Structures are given as structure tokens and as C-alpha cells.
Amino acid sequence: MMSGQQYEGKVALVTGASSGIGRTTALALAASGMHVFLACRSGVKAQPVLDEINNADSCKIKAEFLPLDLGDLDSVRHCATVFLDRNLPLHLLVANAGLAGQKGMTDSGFELAFGTCHVGHFLLTQLLLATLKQSAPSRIVVVSSQAHKQAKGIDFNAVRNPTVSSVGLKEYAVAKLANVLFASELSRRLEGTGVTTYSLHPGVVASDVWRSIPWPLDRLMKFFMLNTDKGAQTTLYCATSIETEKQSGLYYDGSTLASASSIAQDKALAAKLWKESEQWVS
């Protein structure tokens, strides 16, 4: 699916690339010839991935670390500034990082899952959008989840308060709904620019997104989940395949087009989410 010659010299940025499907995605993109930026909270955790990529080709640095805490909007702005100061193109942005099963609020004042999965990625995308347009054809891939189908809508007051459900999965569903709505609205706003957008369900993957689910429930859950290699395939399909090159704003599951929930296809809700998000990050 991925030809190294085709992607040689292209630049990608992957959030949450130190573990899970983000790590697998970064490794595959680097192997294809891309220069990959790993945008993560921990440089220590990202280092083994950087070493694995860069040691494979000692003649060239093909992966670099960018500090990014999506729950801290100042961190998001700093991450974007560090990247933009390099004056590089950007051909692929993979909004991969996320969390589930945690409770609380982000440093910037949002429910933890919503602030991390949506608000942080919304701001990062806005800050990098001019470069993505200048680098077109380029792609923005947003890793959502089939969990978005459990959400009945978005309570715009609740997302500014701490998590209330017992293990945060209700809030996670709302955050993943926001991912699908964001990708579709972004597509409408980018029509004709050469930047295409995608949202996807990676499968139920045994990754660090579930790191706060208590033992032994976490072990039981992961027994039935996909490994990260399989979990990254739909991300890579959206990011690199010829079949998706001219598609935009759609939802994918199992490396094929799928139907998002009816509420996730609500253009009015997507537009309202965009408007609120702009105000939140301004």
C-alpha cells in the first residue's frame, strides 16, 4: 500500500506517536520515506520510537520529537510554533492522540477526554492549516471511534466541567463524536484547497488509550481487542491510499467507507461545534 519512493521527502506529524497505534503509524510512515514528527507529551517515551526509526537509516534523521500536551493549549501553541519555525512543508497531519477511562479536566478547562481528543487537536490543526494548504495535496486524518455512536449529541456546558460518569466512557463517546463532526466540517471549509480530511474507527485496539481502566477489567477488555499493528491499518489507509486521495470528509472503518451515526452527520451541529471551538481557543 505504501511506496517509499512515492513518499520520500514528504513530511508528516503524528500526535500520540510514542505508543499504541500512533507508534505503529509513525513507524510505517517513516518506513515509506516520510520525515515524521512525533508530537507527544513525553520525550522519554518517544525516544525508543525515534531510535527505531532513525537507527534503521543512519544516513538521515527521519523522525523528530515535538513536545505536545493536548490538554494545555499553551503547549499546543508552542508545539505548532516549534514546527513552523522549521519552515518545512506538511503533507500529513494525523490527529491520533487520545485517552479513555480517565476522569477530570484539562489544564485549559475542558472535560478531560473532550479537551484532549477534540479541543487540543482543533487548535493544532488551525495553527498548521496554512502550511497544510501550501503543501497541498495534503491530508488530515482524525482518529475517532465507533464509540461516537453512543453519543446523543454535545452538551456545550458539560464539556467545560469535570467528567461525571463513573469511568468516563460517556464523555469519551462525546469526544469521539466531536472528532467526526470536526473532520466533516473541516472538509467543507477546505473544499478546493487540495487538503482532504478523514475520520475513522481504528477497531477496538489494545493500546494505551485504555491506560486508566482499572485492573482486572483492563486485562479482560484487551484480551478481545486488536493489536496495534492491525489497529493502525485504517489510519494508514486514509493517510496514504490512492483510493482515498480524492475523498474528503468521510468516515472509515476496517479500511473501507462506513456510515457514521446520524448525529455525526448533522451539519448544523458540526457548524456549531466549529464556532464554539473557535471561541474556546481564541
Backbone hydrogen bonds in HBPLUS format (Angstrom, degrees):
<---DONOR---> <-ACCEPTOR-->    atom                        ^
c    i                          cat <-CA-CA->   ^        H-A-AA   ^      H-
h    n   atom  resd res      DA  || num        DHA   H-A  angle D-A-AA Bond
n    s   type  num  typ     dist DA aas  dist angle  dist       angle   num
A0006-GLN N   A0003-SER O   3.12 MM   3  5.32 121.1  2.49 100.7 114.6     1
A0008-GLU N   A0004-GLY O   2.98 MM   4  5.89 115.4  2.42 144.8 159.7     2
A0010-LYS N   A0007-TYR O   3.00 MM   3  5.38 166.6  2.02 132.5 134.5     3
A0035-HIS N   A0010-LYS O   2.81 MM  25  6.13 168.6  1.82 165.3 167.2     4
A0091-HIS N   A0011-VAL O   2.87 MM  80  5.41 148.9  1.97 140.0 150.0     5
A0092-LEU N   A0011-VAL O   3.19 MM  81  6.54 132.9  2.42 151.9 155.8     6
A0012-ALA N   A0035-HIS O   2.90 MM  23  6.21 162.7  1.93 154.5 157.3     7
A0037-PHE N   A0012-ALA O   2.82 MM  25  6.18 157.2  1.87 149.0 156.6     8
A0013-LEU N   A0092-LEU O   2.87 MM  79  6.31 150.2  1.96 154.4 164.0     9
A0094-VAL N   A0013-LEU O   2.84 MM  81  6.20 169.9  1.85 165.5 168.2    10
A0014-VAL N   A0037-PHE O   2.95 MM  23  6.26 166.8  1.97 178.1 177.1    11
A0039-ALA N   A0014-VAL O   2.97 MM  25  5.94 162.8  2.00 145.4 149.6    12
A0015-THR N   A0094-VAL O   3.09 MM  79  6.39 170.3  2.10 175.4 173.1    13
A0016-GLY N   A0039-ALA O   2.87 MM  23  6.13 145.2  1.99 163.1 159.3    14
A0023-ARG N   A0019-SER O   3.10 MM   4  4.69 153.6  2.17 111.6 115.2    15
A0024-THR N   A0020-GLY O   3.22 MM   4  6.60 164.2  2.25 149.8 153.6    16
A0025-THR N   A0021-ILE O   2.86 MM   4  5.89 154.5  1.92 139.3 146.8    17
A0026-ALA N   A0022-GLY O   2.93 MM   4  6.12 162.2  1.96 148.3 152.7    18
A0027-LEU N   A0023-ARG O   2.95 MM   4  6.19 163.2  1.98 155.9 160.2    19
A0028-ALA N   A0024-THR O   3.05 MM   4  6.22 161.7  2.08 147.9 152.5    20
A0029-LEU N   A0025-THR O   2.95 MM   4  6.15 162.6  1.98 154.5 159.4    21
A0030-ALA N   A0026-ALA O   2.96 MM   4  6.09 162.2  2.00 149.9 154.8    22
A0031-ALA N   A0027-LEU O   2.95 MM   4  6.11 154.1  2.02 144.5 152.0    23
A0032-SER N   A0028-ALA O   3.07 MM   4  6.29 132.0  2.31 137.8 149.9    24
A0032-SER N   A0029-LEU O   3.14 MM   3  5.11 132.1  2.38  93.1 106.1    25
A0034-MET N   A0029-LEU O   3.13 MM   5  5.61 151.3  2.21 155.9 147.2    26
A0033-GLY N   A0030-ALA O   3.00 MM   3  5.24 156.2  2.06 106.7 114.4    27
A0036-VAL N   A0062-LYS O   2.82 MM  26  6.13 164.0  1.85 155.6 150.9    28
A0064-GLU N   A0036-VAL O   2.96 MM  28  6.51 147.6  2.07 151.5 160.5    29
A0038-LEU N   A0064-GLU O   2.70 MM  26  6.02 168.8  1.71 170.9 173.1    30
A0066-LEU N   A0038-LEU O   2.86 MM  28  5.86 159.2  1.90 145.1 140.3    31
A0040-CYS N   A0066-LEU O   3.01 MM  26  6.41 143.3  2.15 163.4 174.9    32
A0068-LEU N   A0040-CYS O   2.73 MM  28  4.93 152.6  1.81 126.8 128.2    33
A0046-ALA N   A0042-SER O   3.09 MM   4  6.26 143.2  2.23 137.0 147.5    34
A0047-GLN N   A0043-GLY O   2.99 MM   4  5.97 133.6  2.21 139.4 149.4    35
A0049-VAL N   A0046-ALA O   3.02 MM   3  5.47 125.6  2.33 111.9 125.6    36
A0050-LEU N   A0046-ALA O   3.03 MM   4  6.33 160.7  2.07 155.7 161.9    37
A0051-ASP N   A0047-GLN O   2.82 MM   4  6.04 162.6  1.85 158.5 163.1    38
A0052-GLU N   A0048-PRO O   2.98 MM   4  6.10 157.3  2.03 139.3 145.4    39
A0053-ILE N   A0049-VAL O   3.05 MM   4  6.28 155.9  2.11 149.3 155.1    40
A0054-ASN N   A0050-LEU O   2.82 MM   4  5.94 174.5  1.82 160.7 161.6    41
A0055-ASN N   A0051-ASP O   2.83 MM   4  5.52 156.6  1.89 144.2 150.5    42
A0056-ALA N   A0053-ILE O   3.26 MM   3  5.53 145.4  2.39 101.1 110.8    43
A0057-ASP N   A0054-ASN O   3.25 MM   3  5.58 152.4  2.34 104.5 111.9    44
A0060-LYS N   A0057-ASP O   3.19 MM   3  5.98 172.0  2.20 124.0 126.4    45
A0072-ASP N   A0069-ASP O   3.00 MM   3  5.58 167.3  2.02 122.0 125.8    46
A0108-SER N   A0071-GLY O   3.13 MM  37  6.22 139.5  2.30 179.0 168.9    47
A0075-SER N   A0072-ASP O   2.91 MM   3  5.25 123.0  2.24 106.5 121.0    48
A0076-VAL N   A0072-ASP O   3.07 MM   4  6.49 149.3  2.17 147.4 156.9    49
A0077-ARG N   A0073-LEU O   3.00 MM   4  6.22 159.3  2.04 143.9 148.6    50
A0078-HIS N   A0074-ASP O   2.96 MM   4  6.18 154.7  2.02 143.9 151.1    51
A0079-CYS N   A0075-SER O   2.87 MM   4  6.08 159.3  1.92 149.9 155.3    52
A0080-ALA N   A0076-VAL O   3.04 MM   4  6.31 165.2  2.06 152.3 155.4    53
A0081-THR N   A0077-ARG O   2.97 MM   4  6.17 157.5  2.02 146.2 152.9    54
A0082-VAL N   A0078-HIS O   2.92 MM   4  6.15 162.9  1.95 155.7 159.4    55
A0083-PHE N   A0079-CYS O   3.08 MM   4  6.36 161.2  2.12 150.6 155.5    56
A0084-LEU N   A0080-ALA O   2.83 MM   4  6.02 172.2  1.84 156.6 159.2    57
A0085-ASP N   A0081-THR O   2.89 MM   4  5.95 147.6  2.00 148.2 156.1    58
A0086-ARG N   A0083-PHE O   2.99 MM   3  5.54 156.5  2.04 113.9 121.4    59
A0087-ASN N   A0084-LEU O   3.02 MM   3  5.50 162.4  2.05 114.5 120.2    60
A0139-ARG N   A0091-HIS O   2.94 MM  48  6.30 152.7  2.01 138.6 144.2    61
A0093-LEU N   A0139-ARG O   2.96 MM  46  6.41 157.9  2.01 154.8 161.9    62
A0141-VAL N   A0093-LEU O   2.85 MM  48  6.25 161.8  1.88 161.5 167.7    63
A0096-ASN N   A0094-VAL O   3.05 MM   2  5.56 121.0  2.41 107.6  91.4    64
A0095-ALA N   A0141-VAL O   2.74 MM  46  6.03 149.8  1.83 159.9 170.0    65
A0143-VAL N   A0095-ALA O   3.01 MM  48  6.08 170.5  2.02 145.5 148.5    66
A0100-ALA N   A0209-VAL O   2.82 MM 109  5.57 134.3  2.03 161.3 152.7    67
A0112-LEU N   A0104-GLY O   3.16 MM   8  5.33 156.5  2.21 126.2 122.2    68
A0163-THR N   A0104-GLY O   3.34 MM  59  5.28 146.7  2.46 120.1 127.5    69
A0106-THR N   A0110-PHE O   2.74 MM   4  5.32 155.9  1.80 152.1 160.4    70
A0109-GLY N   A0106-THR O   3.07 MM   3  5.33 167.3  2.08 112.4 114.4    71
A0111-GLU N   A0159-VAL O   2.83 MM  48  5.06 163.4  1.85 131.2 134.4    72
A0115-GLY N   A0111-GLU O   2.76 MM   4  5.74 171.3  1.77 174.7 177.8    73
A0116-THR N   A0112-LEU O   3.08 MM   4  6.09 155.4  2.14 143.9 150.4    74
A0117-CYS N   A0113-ALA O   2.80 MM   4  5.75 165.5  1.83 152.3 156.5    75
A0118-HIS N   A0114-PHE O   2.93 MM   4  5.44 152.7  2.00 134.1 142.9    76
A0119-VAL N   A0114-PHE O   3.20 MM   5  6.64 156.8  2.25 147.6 153.4    77
A0120-GLY N   A0115-GLY O   2.97 MM   5  6.07 155.5  2.03 155.2 160.5    78
A0122-PHE N   A0118-HIS O   2.75 MM   4  5.91 153.5  1.82 160.0 169.2    79
A0123-LEU N   A0119-VAL O   3.06 MM   4  6.35 166.6  2.08 156.0 157.3    80
A0124-LEU N   A0120-GLY O   3.04 MM   4  6.23 166.7  2.05 148.7 152.9    81
A0125-THR N   A0121-HIS O   2.94 MM   4  5.99 163.6  1.97 148.0 152.4    82
A0126-GLN N   A0122-PHE O   3.04 MM   4  6.30 160.9  2.08 149.7 154.9    83
A0127-LEU N   A0123-LEU O   3.01 MM   4  6.25 160.9  2.05 157.0 161.5    84
A0128-LEU N   A0124-LEU O   3.11 MM   4  6.30 137.4  2.30 143.7 154.7    85
A0128-LEU N   A0125-THR O   3.16 MM   3  5.18 130.9  2.41  96.7 109.7    86
A0129-LEU N   A0125-THR O   2.92 MM   4  5.74 113.2  2.38 145.2 161.1    87
A0129-LEU N   A0126-GLN O   3.40 MM   3  5.15 155.6  2.46  95.6 102.6    88
A0132-LEU N   A0128-LEU O   3.02 MM   4  6.30 155.9  2.08 152.8 160.5    89
A0133-LYS N   A0129-LEU O   2.92 MM   4  6.16 155.5  1.98 152.4 158.3    90
A0134-GLN N   A0130-ALA O   2.96 MM   4  6.21 157.9  2.01 145.4 151.7    91
A0135-SER N   A0131-THR O   2.96 MM   4  6.07 132.0  2.20 140.0 152.5    92
A0136-ALA N   A0133-LYS O   3.22 MM   3  5.21 165.2  2.24 105.2 109.5    93
A0138-SER N   A0194-GLY O   3.15 MM  56  6.51 155.5  2.21 141.3 147.1    94
A0196-THR N   A0138-SER O   2.98 MM  58  6.47 159.3  2.02 153.5 155.0    95
A0140-ILE N   A0196-THR O   2.83 MM  56  6.26 148.8  1.92 156.2 166.2    96
A0198-TYR N   A0140-ILE O   2.95 MM  58  6.37 138.3  2.13 160.8 166.8    97
A0142-VAL N   A0198-TYR O   2.75 MM  56  5.98 168.5  1.77 153.6 157.8    98
A0200-LEU N   A0142-VAL O   3.21 MM  58  6.66 134.1  2.43 160.0 166.0    99
A0144-SER N   A0200-LEU O   2.78 MM  56  5.25 138.4  1.95 142.7 156.4   100
A0148-HIS N   A0145-SER O   3.08 MM   3  5.88 171.1  2.09 118.4 121.2   101
A0149-LYS N   A0146-GLN O   3.02 MM   3  5.83 164.5  2.05 121.9 125.9   102
A0150-GLN N   A0147-ALA O   2.93 MM   3  5.53 165.2  1.95 119.4 124.4   103
A0151-ALA N   A0148-HIS O   3.16 MM   3  5.54 158.9  2.21 108.7 115.0   104
A0159-VAL N   A0155-ASP O   3.23 MM   4  6.54 149.4  2.33 156.0 163.3   105
A0160-ARG N   A0157-ASN O   3.09 MM   3  5.59 160.8  2.12 113.4 119.4   106
A0161-ASN N   A0158-ALA O   3.00 MM   3  5.26 157.8  2.05 118.2 118.7   107
A0172-TYR N   A0168-GLY O   2.98 MM   4  6.18 147.1  2.09 140.8 150.9   108
A0173-ALA N   A0169-LEU O   3.04 MM   4  6.22 153.2  2.11 142.0 147.0   109
A0174-VAL N   A0170-LYS O   3.33 MM   4  6.70 151.2  2.42 140.4 147.2   110
A0175-ALA N   A0171-GLU O   2.96 MM   4  6.28 156.2  2.02 149.9 156.6   111
A0176-LYS N   A0172-TYR O   2.92 MM   4  6.20 154.7  1.98 152.4 159.2   112
A0177-LEU N   A0173-ALA O   2.91 MM   4  6.15 144.7  2.04 142.4 152.4   113
A0178-ALA N   A0174-VAL O   2.97 MM   4  6.26 154.9  2.03 146.5 152.9   114
A0179-ASN N   A0175-ALA O   3.11 MM   4  6.48 140.8  2.27 137.4 147.7   115
A0180-VAL N   A0176-LYS O   3.30 MM   4  6.65 155.3  2.36 145.0 148.8   116
A0181-LEU N   A0177-LEU O   3.02 MM   4  6.30 169.7  2.03 159.3 162.1   117
A0182-PHE N   A0178-ALA O   2.84 MM   4  5.88 157.1  1.89 147.9 154.4   118
A0183-ALA N   A0179-ASN O   3.06 MM   4  6.26 164.8  2.09 149.0 152.2   119
A0184-SER N   A0180-VAL O   3.10 MM   4  6.32 158.8  2.15 149.8 155.4   120
A0185-GLU N   A0181-LEU O   2.96 MM   4  6.10 165.6  1.98 151.9 156.1   121
A0186-LEU N   A0182-PHE O   2.82 MM   4  5.87 158.8  1.87 151.4 158.1   122
A0187-SER N   A0183-ALA O   3.09 MM   4  6.21 148.4  2.19 136.0 143.6   123
A0188-ARG N   A0184-SER O   3.24 MM   4  6.60 154.7  2.31 145.0 150.4   124
A0189-ARG N   A0185-GLU O   3.08 MM   4  6.39 155.1  2.15 149.1 155.9   125
A0190-LEU N   A0186-LEU O   2.94 MM   4  6.09 128.6  2.21 142.5 156.4   126
A0190-LEU N   A0187-SER O   3.19 MM   3  5.09 135.6  2.40  93.6 105.9   127
A0193-THR N   A0190-LEU O   2.97 MM   3  5.52 159.7  2.01 146.4 144.8   128
A0249-GLY N   A0197-THR O   2.76 MM  52  5.12 148.8  1.85 121.9 131.9   129
A0199-SER N   A0250-LEU O   3.09 MM  51  6.38 159.1  2.13 162.6 165.9   130
A0252-TYR N   A0199-SER O   2.99 MM  53  6.42 141.1  2.15 135.9 147.6   131
A0201-HIS N   A0252-TYR O   2.84 MM  51  6.27 154.6  1.90 160.6 168.0   132
A0226-LEU N   A0204-VAL O   2.81 MM  22  6.04 159.7  1.85 153.5 155.5   133
A0207-SER N   A0205-VAL O   2.92 MM   2  5.58 124.7  2.23 110.0  93.6   134
A0206-ALA N   A0226-LEU O   2.88 MM  20  5.93 171.3  1.89 168.3 165.3   135
A0210-TRP N   A0207-SER O   3.37 MM   3  6.38 173.4  2.38 124.4 125.1   136
A0211-ARG N   A0208-ASP O   3.03 MM   3  4.88 155.2  2.10 115.9 113.6   137
A0213-ILE N   A0210-TRP O   3.05 MM   3  5.63 170.3  2.06 124.3 127.5   138
A0217-LEU N   A0214-PRO O   2.98 MM   3  5.83 111.6  2.46 128.8 139.2   139
A0218-ASP N   A0214-PRO O   3.10 MM   4  5.90 146.9  2.22 129.2 137.7   140
A0220-LEU N   A0216-PRO O   3.12 MM   4  6.42 162.2  2.15 156.7 161.6   141
A0221-MET N   A0217-LEU O   2.90 MM   4  6.08 164.0  1.93 154.4 158.6   142
A0222-LYS N   A0218-ASP O   3.02 MM   4  6.16 169.0  2.03 150.8 153.7   143
A0223-PHE N   A0219-ARG O   3.19 MM   4  6.27 135.0  2.40 139.9 150.2   144
A0224-PHE N   A0221-MET O   3.12 MM   3  5.85 150.4  2.21 117.4 123.9   145
A0225-MET N   A0222-LYS O   3.16 MM   3  4.92 165.0  2.18 102.2 106.6   146
A0231-GLY N   A0227-ASN O   2.96 MM   4  6.15 152.9  2.04 146.4 155.2   147
A0232-ALA N   A0228-THR O   3.00 MM   4  6.04 134.3  2.22 142.1 149.3   148
A0233-GLN N   A0230-LYS O   3.27 MM   3  5.54 159.5  2.31 108.3 114.4   149
A0236-LEU N   A0232-ALA O   3.02 MM   4  6.28 165.4  2.04 159.0 162.8   150
A0237-TYR N   A0233-GLN O   2.85 MM   4  6.03 148.2  1.96 142.6 152.2   151
A0238-CYS N   A0234-THR O   3.00 MM   4  6.22 165.0  2.02 150.2 152.4   152
A0239-ALA N   A0235-THR O   2.92 MM   4  6.08 149.1  2.01 145.3 155.2   153
A0240-THR N   A0236-LEU O   2.92 MM   4  5.82 142.5  2.06 147.2 153.2   154
A0241-SER N   A0237-TYR O   3.05 MM   4  5.14 156.2  2.11 134.5 139.6   155
A0245-GLU N   A0242-ILE O   3.13 MM   3  5.07 155.0  2.19 103.2 110.9   156
A0247-GLN N   A0244-THR O   3.08 MM   3  5.01 150.7  2.17 102.0 111.2   157
A0258-ALA N   A0251-TYR O   2.93 MM   7  5.71 162.3  1.96 148.7 144.3   158
A0253-ASP N   A0256-THR O   2.90 MM   3  5.56 159.2  1.95 161.2 165.9   159
A0264-ALA N   A0261-SER O   3.04 MM   3  5.09 125.8  2.35  96.3 110.9   160
A0265-GLN N   A0262-SER O   3.07 MM   3  5.19 151.2  2.15 101.2 110.2   161
A0266-ASP N   A0263-ILE O   3.24 MM   3  5.13 161.8  2.27 104.8 106.4   162
A0270-ALA N   A0266-ASP O   3.00 MM   4  6.29 157.6  2.05 150.8 157.8   163
A0271-ALA N   A0267-LYS O   2.94 MM   4  6.11 155.7  2.00 144.9 150.8   164
A0272-LYS N   A0268-ALA O   2.98 MM   4  6.21 153.5  2.05 144.3 151.6   165
A0273-LEU N   A0269-LEU O   2.85 MM   4  6.07 161.3  1.88 152.1 157.1   166
A0274-TRP N   A0270-ALA O   3.00 MM   4  6.21 154.0  2.07 143.1 150.2   167
A0275-LYS N   A0271-ALA O   3.00 MM   4  6.25 161.8  2.04 147.2 151.6   168
A0276-GLU N   A0272-LYS O   2.89 MM   4  6.13 169.8  1.90 157.7 160.1   169
A0277-SER N   A0273-LEU O   2.85 MM   4  5.92 159.7  1.89 147.1 153.5   170
A0278-GLU N   A0274-TRP O   2.91 MM   4  6.15 157.7  1.96 152.6 157.9   171
A0279-GLN N   A0275-LYS O   3.21 MM   4  6.51 156.1  2.27 145.6 151.3   172
A0280-TRP N   A0276-GLU O   2.92 MM   4  6.20 154.7  1.98 151.2 159.0   173
A0281-VAL N   A0277-SER O   3.09 MM   4  6.31 151.5  2.18 151.7 157.2   174
